[in-house]
Every structure is written in structure tokens, then in C-alpha cells.
Amino acid sequence: MSFWVYILRCSDDSYYTGHTDNLEQRIGEHQHGLCEGYTSTRLPVELVFSQACATREEALAAEQQIKGWSRKKKEAMMRGDWTEVSRLAKGNQRDGKSVHPSTSSGRTD
């Protein structure tokens, strides 16, 4: 069984990050408003990123990590620009302390 972490672009140009064990079915559920919450009020949605993971735990950890990233960092990852991802990660340091932007929450099961 494969697990996935994914990012959707919503109609308001925001991003939603989730994880699933059936990517095609889950995206269909989001697109038809069957996932109550964040995406159901921002239709239509479009899949803009997905990555296979070996376990559900790995997919959930990736989801939580990505949710903590800035929009610019997410977009760099989606472009495959790992140099920029790394640069932006270093930019999240102030006075030796990590700075974590607020994250959206959403049901992902």
C-alpha cells in the first residue's frame, strides 16, 4: 500500500496540505466538496503536488512539516528548487531561535 502527501491549490489561491492512502479517491472527494472543512468552502481545488511515502507515519510527518512552511517555501518545493527551499529554511532563524509560521488545520483522514 502506498501513502501520499499532497498539496491542493484552492479557488482563493490558498494551499491545503493533506495525506492519504488513496490519492485519486481523496482528490475526487475534495473536488466534489465531500471533505468538510477548509477545501469544501474553497472549490474548485487543483492538485499541485504529491509525493509517495512508504508509511502513513511518513506521510503524516511530511504533511505536518509542509504545513509549517511559508508559502514561498512550499512553492519552491513544488518547483523542485531545493536550493531555494534550503535558503528559505535558513531564513526561518532569528537570534538562534526557530520561527514557525502559523499553519492551517484541516481534516486529512
TIZA-395543 format. One record per residue (C-alpha): residue number from 1; y, x, z. Coordinates in pm, whole numbers. Layout:
// TIZA-395543
  vexkol       v       u       w
     NUM       Y       X       Z
...
This chain:
// TIZA-395543
  vexkol       v       u       w
       1       0       0       0
       2     347     124     -85
       3     662      66     114
       4    1014      78     -19
       5    1369     132      99
       6    1621     -34    -131
       7    1991     -98    -181
       8    2139    -410    -337
       9    2493    -446    -472
      10    2626    -787    -373
      11    2873   -1004    -563
      12    3156    -890    -330
      13    3073    -526    -425
      14    2929    -453     -81
      15    2587    -290     -35
      16    2287    -420     152
      17    2007    -185     256
      18    1659    -304     344
      19    1291    -213     337
      20     980    -397     222
      21     616    -361     123
      22     664    -569    -196
      23     979    -466    -378
      24     959    -709    -670
      25     894   -1011    -446
      26    1163    -910    -196
      27    1430    -863    -462
      28    1340   -1205    -606
      29    1377   -1360    -261
      30    1721   -1201    -223
      31    1828   -1311    -574
      32    1727   -1671    -507
      33    1901   -1688    -168
      34    1574   -1711      26
      35    1670   -1429     266
      36    1905   -1599     510
      37    2195   -1389     625
      38    2400   -1122     456
      39    2285   -1143      95
      40    2245   -1522      79
      41    2623   -1561     106
      42    2696   -1285    -148
      43    2495   -1387    -455
      44    2417   -1270    -709
      45    2271    -937    -597
      46    2153    -646    -808
      47    1902    -375    -719
      48    2085     -43    -750
      49    1848     193    -566
      50    1488     203    -449
      51    1264     475    -315
      52     895     461    -236
      53     786     561     114
      54     440     645     245
      55     456     422     555
      56     652     128     690
      57     789     355     961
      58     921     598     699
      59    1083     313     505
      60    1244     170     820
      61    1371     515     924
      62    1522     567     577
      63    1684     222     591
      64    1839     292     930
      65    1962     634     818
      66    2121     497     499
      67    2286     209     688
      68    2467     472     895
      69    2614     640     588
      70    2955     586     435
      71    2989     404     104
      72    3074     734     -70
      73    2760     899      66
      74    2541     605     -42
      75    2691     616    -391
      76    2635     993    -415
      77    2269     941    -320
      78    2231     665    -579
      79    2369     905    -843
      80    2126    1174    -725
      81    2420    1401    -632
      82    2260    1576    -334
      83    2532    1842    -321
      84    2786    1566    -256
      85    2554    1395      -3
      86    2533    1725     185
      87    2909    1779     166
      88    2976    1429     296
      89    2723    1477     576
      90    2917    1784     691
      91    3234    1576     676
      92    3094    1345     946
      93    3157    1608    1211
      94    3469    1609    1426
      95    3518    1853    1710
      96    3145    1924    1715
      97    3053    1558    1763
      98    2887    1339    1503
      99    3087    1045    1379
     100    2882     742    1280
     101    3047     469    1076
     102    2969     110    1164
     103    2665     -35     994
     104    2581    -377     865
     105    2286    -555    1005
     106    2051    -773     815
     107    1704    -912     834
     108    1463    -692     639
     109    1116    -824     715
